[in-house]
Amino acid sequence: MSKVVQFSKGSIIFFEGDKDENIYILQSGAVALRSMDLETGEQISEQLHIGEFFGVKSA
């Protein structure tokens, strides 16, 4: 079942490693995905835009 969920600008949707079983499809705005490379300690950042999705790794 799908549903529309709105988040305020600057909201944290979930943290890396959280057990969130949802797939999010961006209908408006943008989302920044941030994680850290465990080997180098480098911060990895990616910007997602309308039509892109994130969430369950197997998606």
Backbone as a printed PyTorch tensor [residue, N CA C, xyz], in Angstrom:
tensor([[[ 0.8450, -1.1660,  0.0000],
         [ 0.0000,  0.0000,  0.0000],
         [ 0.8980,  1.2390,  0.0000]],

        [[ 0.5670,  2.1890, -0.8250],
         [ 1.3580,  3.4200, -0.8670],
         [ 0.5940,  4.5600, -0.2030]],

        [[ 1.3490,  5.5360,  0.2740],
         [ 0.7390,  6.7250,  0.8640],
         [ 1.7000,  7.8950,  0.6800]],

        [[ 1.1450,  9.0920,  0.6630],
         [ 1.9420, 10.3080,  0.5340],
         [ 2.3730, 10.7530,  1.9270]],

        [[ 3.6640, 11.0160,  2.0680],
         [ 4.2160, 11.4930,  3.3340],
         [ 4.9790, 12.7790,  3.0430]],

        [[ 4.7790, 13.8010,  3.8580],
         [ 5.4850, 15.0680,  3.6740],
         [ 6.4790, 15.2690,  4.8100]],

        [[ 7.6500, 15.7770,  4.4530],
         [ 8.6850, 16.0880,  5.4310],
         [ 9.0460, 17.5600,  5.3060]],

        [[ 9.3220, 18.1980,  6.4110],
         [ 9.7620, 19.5950,  6.4050],
         [11.2120, 19.6780,  5.9490]],

        [[11.5740, 20.8130,  5.3610],
         [12.9470, 21.0460,  4.9410],
         [13.8810, 20.8500,  6.1320]],

        [[14.9540, 20.0990,  5.9230],
         [15.9320, 19.8530,  6.9750],
         [15.6320, 18.6460,  7.8420]],

        [[14.4970, 17.9890,  7.6110],
         [14.1290, 16.8090,  8.4020],
         [15.0730, 15.6480,  8.1160]],

        [[15.3420, 14.8570,  9.1310],
         [16.0710, 13.6010,  8.9490],
         [15.0180, 12.5190,  8.7980]],

        [[15.0340, 11.8360,  7.6590],
         [14.0180, 10.8200,  7.3710],
         [14.3940,  9.5100,  8.0440]],

        [[15.6530,  9.1130,  7.9310],
         [16.1680,  7.9730,  8.6700],
         [17.6840,  8.0240,  8.6660]],

        [[18.2870,  7.2570,  9.5620],
         [19.7330,  7.1720,  9.6570],
         [20.2160,  5.9000,  8.9780]],

        [[21.4250,  5.9400,  8.4430],
         [22.0230,  4.7540,  7.8430],
         [22.0250,  3.6420,  8.8890]],

        [[21.5720,  2.4570,  8.4930],
         [21.5030,  1.3250,  9.4080],
         [20.1460,  1.1430, 10.0640]],

        [[19.2680,  2.1540,  9.9930],
         [17.9150,  2.0110, 10.5350],
         [17.1610,  0.9200,  9.7800]],

        [[16.2270,  0.2910, 10.4440],
         [15.4220, -0.7610,  9.8280],
         [14.1310, -0.1640,  9.2760]],

        [[14.2410,  0.5850,  8.2020],
         [13.0920,  1.2000,  7.5390],
         [12.7870,  0.3720,  6.2990]],

        [[11.6180, -0.2110,  6.2150],
         [11.2520, -1.0970,  5.1070],
         [10.5500, -0.3640,  3.9670]],

        [[10.5430,  0.9540,  3.9990],
         [ 9.8290,  1.7370,  2.9940],
         [10.7110,  2.1010,  1.8130]],

        [[10.0640,  2.3310,  0.6860],
         [10.7030,  2.9230, -0.4830],
         [10.0620,  4.2920, -0.6550]],

        [[10.8790,  5.3200, -0.7680],
         [10.3930,  6.6870, -0.9250],
         [10.6290,  7.1350, -2.3600]],

        [[ 9.5920,  7.6530, -3.0130],
         [ 9.6920,  8.2090, -4.3630],
         [ 9.4560,  9.7030, -4.2400]],

        [[10.4010, 10.4770, -4.6990],
         [10.3470, 11.9250, -4.5370],
         [ 9.3880, 12.5610, -5.5310]],

        [[ 8.3320, 13.2060, -5.0240],
         [ 7.3400, 13.8810, -5.8730],
         [ 7.6200, 15.3680, -6.0130]],

        [[ 8.3240, 15.9460, -5.0480],
         [ 8.6910, 17.3630, -5.1330],
         [ 9.9020, 17.5960, -4.2400]],

        [[10.6250, 18.6690, -4.5140],
         [11.7880, 19.0110, -3.6990],
         [13.0050, 18.1740, -4.0340]],

        [[13.8830, 18.0310, -3.0630],
         [15.1250, 17.2730, -3.2210],
         [15.4780, 16.6420, -1.8790]],

        [[16.2990, 15.5950, -1.9360],
         [16.7500, 14.8980, -0.7320],
         [18.2600, 14.7330, -0.8180]],

        [[18.9450, 14.9860,  0.2810],
         [20.3790, 14.7430,  0.3630],
         [20.5940, 13.4320,  1.1060]],

        [[21.3190, 12.5140,  0.4740],
         [21.6930, 11.2600,  1.1250],
         [23.1360, 11.4040,  1.5780]],

        [[23.3860, 11.1170,  2.8380],
         [24.7450, 11.2420,  3.3540],
         [25.1220,  9.9650,  4.0770]],

        [[26.3360,  9.5000,  3.8110],
         [26.8570,  8.3230,  4.5030],
         [28.3640,  8.4780,  4.6330]],

        [[28.9850,  7.5600,  5.3600],
         [30.4220,  7.6320,  5.5550],
         [31.0560,  6.3300,  5.0920]],

        [[32.1300,  6.4350,  4.3180],
         [32.9030,  5.2720,  3.8910],
         [33.6590,  4.7530,  5.1110]],

        [[33.4000,  3.5180,  5.5060],
         [33.9990,  2.9700,  6.7210],
         [35.5060,  2.7930,  6.6100]],

        [[36.0260,  2.5850,  5.4040],
         [37.4690,  2.3820,  5.2260],
         [38.2440,  3.6880,  5.2540]],

        [[37.7220,  4.7160,  4.5990],
         [38.4640,  5.9760,  4.4760],
         [37.9710,  7.0610,  5.4260]],

        [[36.7730,  6.9040,  5.9630],
         [36.1850,  7.9310,  6.8110],
         [35.6370,  9.1070,  6.0180]],

        [[35.6900,  8.9990,  4.6890],
         [35.2160, 10.0700,  3.8130],
         [33.6950, 10.1250,  3.8150]],

        [[33.1560, 11.3480,  3.8850],
         [31.7080, 11.5120,  3.8180],
         [31.2710, 11.4790,  2.3640]],

        [[30.2660, 10.6660,  2.0830],
         [29.7140, 10.5290,  0.7410],
         [28.3620, 11.2240,  0.7360]],

        [[28.1330, 12.0680, -0.2480],
         [26.8850, 12.8140, -0.3240],
         [26.3130, 12.7170, -1.7290]],

        [[25.0160, 12.5220, -1.8060],
         [24.3290, 12.4260, -3.0950],
         [23.0280, 13.2120, -2.9930]],

        [[22.6860, 13.9190, -4.0430],
         [21.4500, 14.7050, -4.0820],
         [20.4500, 13.9960, -4.9960]],

        [[19.2400, 13.7480, -4.5030],
         [18.1850, 13.1330, -5.3010],
         [17.1300, 14.1760, -5.6420]],

        [[16.5030, 13.9920, -6.8060],
         [15.5190, 14.9540, -7.2970],
         [14.2180, 14.2430, -7.6650]],

        [[13.2190, 15.0020, -8.0790],
         [11.8890, 14.4910, -8.4140],
         [11.9840, 13.2670, -9.3240]],

        [[11.2240, 12.2150, -8.9600],
         [11.1700, 10.9830, -9.7360],
         [12.1590,  9.9290, -9.2820]],

        [[13.1660, 10.3200, -8.5040],
         [14.1390,  9.3450, -8.0080],
         [13.6130,  8.7160, -6.7180]],

        [[14.1920,  7.5710, -6.3470],
         [13.7200,  6.8840, -5.1460],
         [14.8810,  6.5040, -4.2480]],

        [[14.5600,  6.2480, -2.9900],
         [15.5420,  5.8040, -2.0060],
         [14.8120,  5.0010, -0.9520]],

        [[15.5500,  4.2900, -0.1580],
         [14.9470,  3.4900,  0.9100],
         [15.5710,  2.1210,  0.9520]],

        [[14.7650,  1.0930,  0.8280],
         [15.2190, -0.2910,  0.9260],
         [16.3570, -0.5370, -0.0560]],

        [[17.4800, -1.0530,  0.4530],
         [18.6670, -1.2590, -0.3790],
         [18.4300, -2.1970, -1.5470]],

        [[17.5520, -3.1630, -1.3880],
         [17.3230, -4.1470, -2.4530],
         [16.4300, -3.6200, -3.5650]],

        [[15.9040, -2.4070, -3.4210],
         [14.9690, -1.8560, -4.4080],
         [15.6150, -1.6140, -5.6930]]])
